Amino acid sequence: MKKLFILFILAAFALGSCSDEIETIPEEKEEEPTVPPITEEAESKLPVLRVEGRYLKNESGNIVNLHGYAQTFSPWFNEQGTKWSNYDVAGCLRYNKGIIDGIMAAGWKMNFVRMHMDPYWSDDPTKESVRYEGHERFSQARFEKYLDEVFIPMAEYAISKGMYVVLRPPGVSPGRIAVGDDYNEFLELVWTIVARHPKIKNNSDIMFELANEPIDILGPDGTYASSGQGHFDEMKKFCQSIVDKIRVHADNIIWVPGLAYQSSYSGFANNPVEGRNIGYAVHVYPGWYGSDTEEASPELGGTMGGGYESFQRGWDAQVKPVADFAPIMVTEMDWAPKKYDSSWGKSFTGVVGGPGFGANFKYIADMTGNVSWLIFTEGHHLAAFKNVEGIPGQYTFLNDPEACPWPTYHWYNEYAMGSQGVDADLEKISILGVDEHIQILTGGSRYLIVEASFSDGSAKYVTGDTNFEISDPSILSVDSKGTLSALKDGDAVVTATYNAPNGDNYKFTFTVNATTFPLTNEMFNPSIWEKGSFDEETKTLITGQYGFGGWQYANGTDLSGYKYLVVELGNDNDSGVSFRLFDENNYWSDAAMYDFGDSRRVEIDLHNMVKGDNKVKVDPSHIYIMGFWSRGGKPIIIKDIYLTNNLN
């Protein structure tokens, strides 16, 4: 399903106005003729859930994170039209209920399903076929009919098996949307019909995902984009109008989509959708948020991956801003090597803290603490799962540890069991990738992953249960999730202490050197733009064509305490080298630029830097990116770079 929809979106098919094809919603004081008056509402069969702060909670006030899968109802997406066809309601129900039965019989511990109210049922088949499906040929009468005959019966069946249901509207978002456009009106209509239904209204077993994969929205500047506060302000209005229509009738939990195929959320932090029982629906695929694709696998040389750190930084930039105040539900996500041709995402499970997608995703979700998630693997595969280990060299999609079904099956079982105390004695704790001494970029951060090892050979990640102490808090800070940040240059000692459930405790101590300009392979990035290389021993950078290499400071580094920055080259400039500083966390923003020309040295007056044609002043108190631009392909030897208050 997703593959076809993304192809449609990427084609950027230009849609004409179809407002004449969508029945508008009458004013609230008038009765909608096609929806019967509400005389009752269904009772929830499962424990009642609600949104409280940044968490989804049950009636006892306990935090709940759901885990499940996705299901759709059309012939093609039910095994490519081989199981039922021709609007056969009985055949559709029989097949899809059988899938649920098979999943339960296979031992999957799932407690939610995302159900697509597929436009196969709500499209008017007498109208000309279009590339987008959903609102262009929408028939309100058909949607109401099959809401009763297909979608609600399937929801009720899933609920009877112990799974909450997240309903997704028909089809996908157009490539471009705008507040008040025909698609906005379509969603208002769909969710009004759903929210008023007596079997859905105020039923906490059934939740609403407002839209699927919006990409760009019309901003106040007249452009379409998926980032920038102005565009998020418009996205808030777009979603708020739908939420307000729903809240006239029902209090069901709502999951709000982001932009950029549901990967971009940062602007909601400043202007969130308002109301009760609201969370955010996120999509996560290999390659998104800086995560690893299959090309990062050791089998393929492992050269293309971002690994854990990159994935975590991308998540923190795009998802954490909403996860800090509302629950998250990942409603599309999977991975597997492409040889299986059975997943949308092409990657491998990998290991926590290292290369790979799946293990790092789980760790990030668990550390975030308020993330529900699913795998988008088709239901007939899940129903065919058998908990029997595969043979190396003879793995299948379902038993390969590097494909999502095998690890996810066991992770879901662990979630269902809840937190289990470890009876074995605690032997030690370690921090992945950390020995007695590490270096960190001033103005940057590093994610500490703490692993506890026990006498029975077991191990678990205990970062969130570890206490961190800093010898000099003016140099370093660390939060409860292990994010270590460097505030200024200097050295400090970090002591990590873990207290095990059985009373055992263990300490791990290491020293951190914070520095603004490390010239190491680990901390100097030669490929901020275009692929470059860096030799730590000779301090030689070679950028890609018109490329850029240097340092990125996640939290911004403060240079304002110094007057000058001095940069010296160890060879002649024959590739147009310039040194650039960015006070925005965006490489495509304007920068202060200093060409070396015929010189091997530039002296930068930090308090008189300007950028762009309009000579806007650059703020030295928060510099996010610094480094070297060149035409590429030629060595740039970095002799020295330092901050000073005296050029003599």
N, C-alpha and C positions, 0 to 999 in steps of 0.2 A: 504493500500500500504506500508506504512512505517513499519508495523509490520512484514510483510513477508521479506522485504529487510533487516531489522535489524537481523532477524533470520538467513538470509543467511550470513550476515557479521559476526555475532558472531560465526557461524560455522567455520569461517576461512577456507573456501573451497579453496584448492590449485589449482590455475589455471595454465594450461600449456600456452606456448606461442601461441598467436593467431594472430601473425603479418601477417600470410598468409591469414587471413580472413578479413583484413582491407585494403581497397584500400588507398594507400598513396597519399599525395597531391603533385602534380608536382611542380617544381620550379616556382617561381612567374612569370618568363618571359614566361612560356608556358601557353597555354590555357587549362583549364580543359575540356575535351570533353563532360562530362555529364552535365555541367552547362552552360546555354546559356550566351553569352556576355551581360554585363550590359548596357542597353540602356536608362534606366530611374530609378528613385527611387520614392518610395511612399512619399506623403506628410503626415505630422503628422496631425491627426484630433483633438487631444486634445492639451491643452497648452504645449508648448515645455518645457521639463525639461532638466536640466543639473546638473552636480556635480560642486559645487563651494566650495572649502575648505572642511569643514566637513559637509556640508549641500547639500541636494537636493533642487534646486531652480527652480522657473518658470521664464518666460520671464520678469516679473516685478521685479525680484530679491527677491521675497518673499520665505521664507522657506516652503518647502512642505514635509509633512510626510504622506505617503500613508497607507491605511488600507483596508484589503481585505480578500480573501480566496484562496483556492487552488482547481484545477480541473485537472483531468486526463482523458485519452481517451482510455479505454480498457473495454471489457465486464465485467471482474471480478470486476474492481474498479468502475463500474457503476452499483451498486446494485447487485453484485455477479452474473452477467451473466443473469439477468432476463429481461433486457430491449432491448438488441440487441446482435448480435454475427456474426461470420463468415465473418469478414472484411466488414461488411455492412456500407459503408461510409454514406449513407443517414440516416440509423438508428442511427449511432453515432452522426451525426450533429443534427438530430432532437431531440434526448434525451438531449444532452448537451446544446444546445441552449435553450431548454425548462427549464433546470435547471437555467440558467442565468435569463430567464424571471421570473421564480418563486421567485428567490432571490430578484429581483428588486420589484416584486409585494408585497413581504412580508415586504418591507420597509427598507431593509438593506441599509445603506449609505456606500457603498463600492466604492473605486476608483482604485483598482488593483486586478488582479487575477494572480496567479502563475500557469502556464500551463505546465504539464508534456508531453513532446513529447514521449509518452509511447513506449517501444520497441515492444509492440504488433504489431505495424505497420512496424517497421524497421528491425525486426528479419527475417532472412531467414528461413521459416518454414520447408525447406527440410533438414536442418542441425539438428544434434542431440541436444536435449534440454539440457540446462545447468542450474546450480543453480543460478549463477549470470545472470542477463539479462542486455543487453545494447550493449557491444562491441563484445562479443564472436561470435554472429551469425549475426552481423550487415551487412545489404545489403545497399549499397549506392543508388542503383537504387530504392529500396523500400522506403528509407527515402526521397529521392527527390520527389517521386510520392506522398507520403502521406503528405509531407510538403505542397504541393500544394492543396491536396484534403481535408485534415483534419485540420492540425495545423494552417495554415494561415486563412482559413475560420473561424475557431473558434476564432482566435485572432481578426480578423476584426469584428466579431459579438460582442465580449466583448468591443472593442474600441467604437463601435457604441452605446453602452449602458453607455459610460462614464468611462470605466475602462482601465487603463494602463495594459499591459501584460508583465509578466516576464516568458520567456521561460526557461525550464529546459531540459537538454539533456536526451536522452533515458537511463533509468535504474539507477543504483547506482554504486558508485565507488567500485572497489575491495578492500578487506581488506588491501592490501599492494600495494602501487604505487611507481613509481620511475621516475625521470626525463628521458624523451625519451623512456619510455616503450610503450607497445602496447596500453595501455589506454590513455596515453598522446597523442599518434598519432591519436587515435580515436577521442578525443575531438578536436584536431586541425582540423581534417577533418569535423566533424559535424558543428563546428562553422564557418568554411570557407564557407561551403554550405549555412548556414543560413545567414551569413553576406553579401554574394554576391547577395542574392535574391532581385530582384527589388522591392518587396513589403515590405521588411524589412530594407534594406540598409538605414542607416541614419534616420530611422523613430523613433523618440524619444518616440512614443507610445509603442514601443516594446523594452524590455530590455533582457539581457542575464545573467542567473545564470550559471556559468561555469561548475559546477559539483555538484553532490548530495552526501553529507556525506563522503568525504575522511576520512580515519581513520589514518593509519600510512604511513609514507613515508621513503624511504631509505635515510639515512643521510650520511654525509662524513666519518663517522666512521664505515660504513658498517652495521649499525643496522637499524631496522625499528622502528620508534617511532612517537609520536604525540606532542612532546614538545622538547624544547632545541633549541638554536639559529641555530645550524648547520642544524637541520631538517627543520626549517622554511626557512633557506636560500635555501634549495632544493625545498621547496614548492613554494617559490617565482619564482624560475626558471621554475618549472612545469607550474605554472599559467601564467607566463610572455610569455612563448612560444605560448600559446593559445591566449592571448591578442594581441600579435604581429601579429598573423595570421588574427585576426578579424580587426585590425586597418589598414591592407592593403586595406580593402574594406569599412569599416563602422565605424561610430562614436557613435553607440548606447551605452547606459549606460550598464556597466558590473558590476555584483555583484560577488565578489571573495569569494570562500568558505575557511573555515579554516580546521584544522585537528580535530581528535577525534570526528567524526560525526558532524562537524561544531560547535564545542564548544570551540576550542582552537585557539587563534589569537595573543597572546602576542608578538611572535617573529616578526610579520609583522611590529611592531612599529619601529624596528631597520632596517628593510629591506622590505619596502612595494613594492607591485606590481606597476610598473611605467606606467604613461600615463594619459590621460584625461578621464573624465567621469567614474571613478572607485569608487565603494563602496564595502562593505563586506556583504556577506549573512550569517546570523547566525541562528542556530537552538536552541530552548530553550524548555526544557521539565521539568516537575516536577522531582526533585532530582538532576538536573544539577545545577552547580554553587552554590551548597549549599542550593538550594530552597527546599520547603516543598513537600513531597509526601503525599498521603492520610493518611498514618499512623500518621501524625502530627495533624489530625483533633481532635477536642474535643470529638467527638463521640467515637474515638478509644484511648482516653487517652491523646493524645497530647504529647507524649513522644519522638517522633522520628524526630521532625521538626527542621530545622535551623532557621525558621522565616525570617523576613526581613533583619536583620543585616547580617546573613550568606549569604543570596542571594545577597545582595548588594556587599559584599566583593568578592564573587566569580565572579560576573559580572565585578567588577573593575579590578580583576586580569586577566581575560581572554578576555573580550570584550572592556572595556574602552580603552586599548592601541590603538585599531584601531578607535574607536568612537571619539577619541581625534583629529583625522586628516581626517576622511572620514565618509560619511553617512553609516548607518547600515540599513539592511533590514532583519527582522526576517521572514524567508520563511517556517518555520515549528514551530508550537507551539499550544498546546491546553491543556485542563485539564477538568476533571469531576470525580466524585466518580465512582469507578469501577463497581458498581452495574448497571450502565446504559449500559456498554459495548458499548459505542459510542464515545470513545475518545482514542487517543494513550497515552496521559498523564493521570495518575491517581492521582488527588489531588482535592483541593477545592479552591474556590475563596478567602476566608478568609478576612482579614482586613489589611489595610495599616499599616505598622509598627509592625504587630503582626504575628500570624501564618497564613499559607495559601500561595497559589501560585499566583492566578490570580491578586488579587488587588495589591500585591507587584510588580508583573511584570509590570503592567501598570504604577505604580508610578515610577519605575526605568526607564522605557522607556521614560516617559514624562520628568523626570528630566534630562536624558541624552540629550534630545532635538533634536536629529537627527535620531530617530529610526522609520522606517516604519515597520508595522507588520501585520500579518494575524492570523486567526485561521484555523487549519487544519481539522476542522469538515467537513464531507462529504457534498457535495452540496445539496443532496436531503433532508438532515436534515435542512439545512439553508432555503431551499425553503418552507419547511413545518412550519416554525416558525410563531407563532401568538403572537402579543404583548398583551397577556392577562395574568395577574398574576396567578401563580399557588396557590394551597391550601397546606399549611404546612401539611406534612404527606402524601400528595398525589402528590408530585411533579413528573414531568417527566424530561427527559434529557433537553428538550427545555425550561422549565420554572423554573427549580431549580436555585435559585440565586448562588448556589455553583458550578454549571457547567458552562462552558464557554459561551454557546450561549446567555443566558439571560443577563448577565452583558455586554458582548461584543456588543450586539445589541444596548444597550443604550449608551455605550461609543462611538461607531461609530457615533451615532446621535449627541452626544456632540461635537465630533471632527468636524463633518460636519457643525455645527452651528458656530464654531469658538469661539474666546474669547468673552464672554458676560460680560459686566459690571454689577456689583451687585448694585441694587438701594437701597437695605436695608442698614440701618446703621450698621457700624462695631461695634460689642460689645466687642470682645476680641480676642487675639491670644493665643494659647497654643502650647507647644512643646511636642509631644507624648512621654510619659515615662519620662518626666523631671519635677521635682518640683523645690524647691528653692535651692537644693544642689545635685550635682551628683559627681561621681568619674569616672575617666577615666585612662586607662593604658598609662603610659608614653611610647612613641614610638608607640602607637596605635591610633585608631581613632574611632569616634562614629558619626553616621549619624543623624542629627537633622531633624525632620519632623515637619514643622510649619503648623498649622491648624488655619484658621480664621473662627470665628463664627459671624453670622449676626442676626439682630433683627427679621427677618422673619423666623428664625429657620434653615436657610441654612448654609452650611459650605463648605469650599474648602481648598485644600492644597496650600499654598502660599510660600513654602520654597524658590523657585527661585526668588521671589519678595521681600524677606526679607533682610534687612540690619543687619549685625552682627558687633558688636564692642567688642573688647577684652581689658580689663583693663591692662593686661601685655602680650604683644605679644611675649615676650621671653619664656613664658610658654605654650601658646596656639596659634593656628592659626585656621581659619575657612574660607572655600571657599564659593563661591556664591551658591553652591548647598547644603550647610549645612553640609559639612564634617568637623567635629571638630577634630583636631589633637593635641595631647599632645607632646610638644617638650622637656620638662624637668619637674622634680618634682616641685610641688608648687601649689599655689592657685591663681585663677584669676576669675574675674567677666565677664560674657557674657551678653550683652544687645542686644536683638533682636527687631527690629522695622519694622513694616509693615505699609505701606501707601496704603490705599484702593483707588480704582479708583474714588470714590466720594469725596476724600480729607480727610476722616477720617484716624487717625493713632492710633496705640496701641503699647506699649512696654512691653516686657517680660524680666525680669532679673533673672539670676541664677548664683550660684557660682560653680566653678569646681575645684575639687582637683585632680591633676595629681600625680600618684604614680607608681613606677616601679613594686612593688610586692604586689598588693592588695590580701588579703585572704578573698574574698567574693564569694558567690555563683554566683553572676552575672559576675565576672571578672576572676575567676579561673576556668580553663577548665580541669576537671578530665579525659576527654576522648579524648585527642589529638590523642592517639592511644589506641584502645580497650576501651570498655565502663567501666568507673570507677565511683566513687562517691566522693563527698566532703561535709563535715559537717562544715559549717562556724563557728558555735558556738565553737566546739572543735578543729578546724583547722586540721581535720583528713581527709587524702586522702587514698582511697583504689583504686588502679589501677586494670584494667582488667589483664588477664594473659599476661605477658610480655608487660604490658601496660605503658602508659606515660601520666602524667597529669602536668599541669603548666600554663604558660602564652605564648600567641602568640602576637607579636608586628607587626602590619601590615606594618608600615613604618620603622621598625627596631629601637631598642633603643640603645642609645649611653652610654656605660659604661666606656669609655676611660678616663673620668675625675677622675676616682677612681683607686686606686692600687689593692684593694681586694674586693672580694665578700665572705661573711661569711654566711653559711647555718647551722642551728642547728635543730636537731630532738628532740622531746620530749619523745621518747621511743626508745628501743633497735631495731636495724636493724636485722630483721629475714626474710627478703624477698629480699635480694640482692640489696638494694636501692642504686642508684647512681644519682647524679645531673648532668644534661647535658645542654650544651649551643650550639646553632646552629647559625653560621653566614651566613647561606643561608636560604631562606624562603621555606624550604622543609624538612619535617621530615625525609625523607629517605636519606638525605645527611649526611656526617660524622659530628660528634659533638665532642666537648671537653667533656670528661667524668671523673667524680670524684666519686669513690666508697666510701661509708661510712665505709664499712668493719665492724670492731668491735666498731667503734667510733660513737658518736652522732653528730659530727661536722666536716665540711670540710671548709678549707680556700683556696680560689681560687685566685691565682696570675693572675689578668686579663690581664696583658701584656706579659704573657709567656704561654698562652694556646695553645695547639696543638690538631690536630685531625687526625684520620686515621692512617693506618700503616706507611704512609710516614711522619708522624709528621708534617703536614702542619700547619703553624701558623694561629690561629684564630684571627680575627680582632674584638676587643671589641667595636669598634665604630658603628657597626651595627649588633646587635644580634636580631634575629627574633623569636627564640623559646628558652625558658628556662623551666626547670622543673625536675620532679622526675620520673625515670624509676624503675620498680620493677618486680619481678616475678609474683606479683599479689596476690590478695585475703587477704592480711594482712594490718592492719592499719599502716599508716605513719603519726605521729603527727608532724606538722611543728611548732616548737617552735619559731623560729626567722629566718629572712633572711634580710640582710642589706649590703649596700655598705659602705666602709670605706677606709681611707688612713693610718690608724694606727691600728695594730693588738693588741697593748698593752691595 
